[in-house]
Amino acid sequence: MKLHSDSKNKKPLHIQAEELIRDMIRKLPYAEGAYLPNELELAASLGISRTTLRQALNKMVYDGLLVRKKGAGTKVADKVISSKSNRWLSFSQEMKARGIPIKNYELLVSWVSPNEQVADFFKIKPTEKVLMLRRLRGNLHQPFVLFVSYFHPSIGFTGEENFIRPLYDIMEHDYNVRAQLSREEISAMAAGKELAVKLDIEEGSPVLCRRRLVYDQDQNPIEYNLGYYKAESFVLTFDSAR
């Protein structure tokens, strides 16, 4: 696996190293999340200096192929979620379209009093109870998003629904309510202690907050949704045309 600088290979050593590491991380166990050897071991196995190795690793981190975990090491980055602004899909639909299997790490259903923002959106009194659904979701290896949804009482949810099923399928097939329109806002924030624990990140790490205001086929508000994503796991793309 050692690299050699010779007249036949015009590429700099750090580029040769990057190509070898790219090939290495496509294979097990690294493709499934195992950490790379430490820099001393990896540099020795490649026959290069740590400075040259760091050039290669830094480029791959910049490209989103690798992530560094403080106190743990360097590993293959999780597959990034991408969302297009001009086409609204549910989370389950987004993940299915990208071939990412989804796992629920936590699912909590409860009746709560809405805060001011939720009550204003639903146009109800703050004393009227609404159903709240909290779901910690991710891929098969780790969670990467916490969803907190509040539902308008007019939907008719009882709290006994099987929320393992796709949410909007339950609304449409069981309650004849079709989610038609989603208005979204995305902002950056620092993870508090509780959120950091749930997403397995350090307190204060960047998190993307995605607020969805969902309306039914008659333009009635039906869901107030907050999604808290690991910043490294979410990309929003825009299509613009003239």
N, C-alpha and C positions, 0 to 999 in steps of 0.2 A: 504493500500500500504506500510505500515511500515515494516521494516526489523527487525528481531529478531535473536539474537545470542543464539543458544541453542545446546545441545549435539547431536541432530539429524541431524543438518546441519553442515557439516565439512568445508564448504566453507567460506573463509574470507568475511567480510562484503562488502569490495569494489567489490568483484567478484559477490556477490549477487546483489549489487546495479547495476552493469553493466548489468546483465541479465535482471533486471526489466526495466532499461532504454532502452535496446535493444528492449524489447517487446513494450514499450511505443511509441517509434519512428516509429514503423510499422503502427501505427494507426493515424487517423486524430485527430487534425489538423497538427501534427508534420510531418507526412509523406509527406505533401504537402508544407513544408517549414516554418511552424510556429516556432517561437523561443521557446526554452525550458524555463520553469520558471527560475528565477534567482537562483543563488547557495543557498542563504539563504532559499528561499521557497522550493526548491527541496530537500535540505538536511533535512529540517523540515518534509516534507511530507514522506520522507523515514525513518525518525527516526535515522539519522546518522550524524556524524560531517561533516563539510565542507571539512576537510582534506581527509576523507574517500571518500566523493563524488568526489573530484578532482582527486583522484586516478582512479576512474571509468571513469570519463570524459576524462582524459588525455589518457587513454588507447584507448578509442573510437575515439578520435581525431587522435591518432597515426595510428589506423586501417583504417582511412579514412571514418568512419561512421558519424562523426560530424565535423563541422567547427566552429571556433570562429571568429566572426566579431567584430572588435574593436568598442566599443561604442554602440554595438547593442545586443550582447549576443551569445548564442550557438544554432545552428540549425543542422538539418540533412544535410549531404553533398549531393550535386547534384550528379546524376549518372555520373560516370567517363567515358570518352571516351577512348577506347583502340584501338590501331592500330598495326597490325602485319607487320613486316618489309618485309616478304617474299611474301606478297600478296597485290597488289595495288588495292584499291577501291576508288571511288570518295567519297567525304564527305557525299553526300546523301546516297550512298550505305552503307557506314560504319554505319551511324546512323540507317538506316532501318534494317540492320542486327542485331543491338543491341536493337531494339524496342524503339528508342528514337525519338519522334515526333520533327520535326524541324520547327522553326519559323524564318522568315527574319525580322529583326528589322530595317534594312536599306539596300537600294539597289540603287546604283548610277552608271550610265553609262556615260562615257565621252571620248572624243578624246584628247590624250595628246602626248607630245613629250617624247620619252623613255629616261630614264637615261642611263648611260654608260653600266651598267650591262645588262639591257634589250636589248639595241641595239646590244651589242656584242653577246648575246645569239641568237637573231633573225638574226644576220648578215645583219643589215640594217643601214642606216644612221640615226644619232640622230635627223635629221630634219624631218624624215618621221613619220607621226602621226600613233599612234596605239590606239586600243580600250582598255580602262581600265574599269574593272568591280569591284566595291567595294561593298562587302556584309557583313553586321554585322548579324551573325546568332547565334542561341542558341536553348535551349529547350523552352517549353511553359511558363517558369517562368522568364528566364533571358538570356541575350546574354553571350556567352562564347568564341566566336572566331570572329576575323575580317579577312576576306579574301580580298586581293587585287590581281587581275589577269590582266595580259597584254596579248593581243592576236596578233599573227602574221597577218599582213595585207593580206597575201595570203589566209587566211581562207575565207574572203569575208563578214565578219560581217558588218552590216550597222549601228548598234546601236539601231535599232528598234525591235530587237528580244525580245521575252517574256522570260526574264531570271528568271522568277519564275519556268520555266521548268528546269529539270536537264540539266546542262551545256553540258555534253558530248552527251546527246541525241540530243540536238540542233545541235551540230557539225556533228554527224554521219548522222542523218536523214534529216537535211536541207541542209548540205553543203558537205556531203560525205567525211568527215574528221573523222577518227577514232583515238582516243587517245590510243596509243599502249604501251608506255613506260613512266614511271615517275622516275626521279632521284631526291632523296630527301636529304636535309641537315636539321638537327635540332640543334638549338643553344638556349642558355638562354640569356635573356636581361631584363633590368629594364623598366617598363612601363613609357613612357613619359606622359605629362599632357593630350594630346588629346586622346591617346590610353586608359589611365586610366579612363577617362570619359566614353568612349564608352563601355568598359568592366565592368564598375561599380566596379572598384578596386581603391586602393590608389596609387597615383603617386609613382613610385619607386618599386612597387610590382613586383615579378618575373613573367615573361611571356616567353612562349616558342615560338620561331619563327621557322616555318616549311617552308622551301623553296622547291618548286616543279618545276622541269624543265620537261615539258611534250613534248613528241614527237609523231608524227603520225605513221601510218602504214609503211611509207617509210622512217622513221627515220628523218623526217624534224621537226624542232622546231616549236611548235604551241602555247604553253602557258608558261608564266613565272608567277608563283603564289607564293604569300607570305601569310602565315596564322599565325596570332598572337593569341595564345591560353592562357586563364587563366591557370597558372601552375597547379592549383589544379584540373583541369578538363581534363587533358590529360595524358595518359600513353602509352609509346611505348614498345611493347614486341617483343622479338626475339625468333625464333625457331632455334636451332642449333643441328646438328646431325653429327655423325662420321661414 
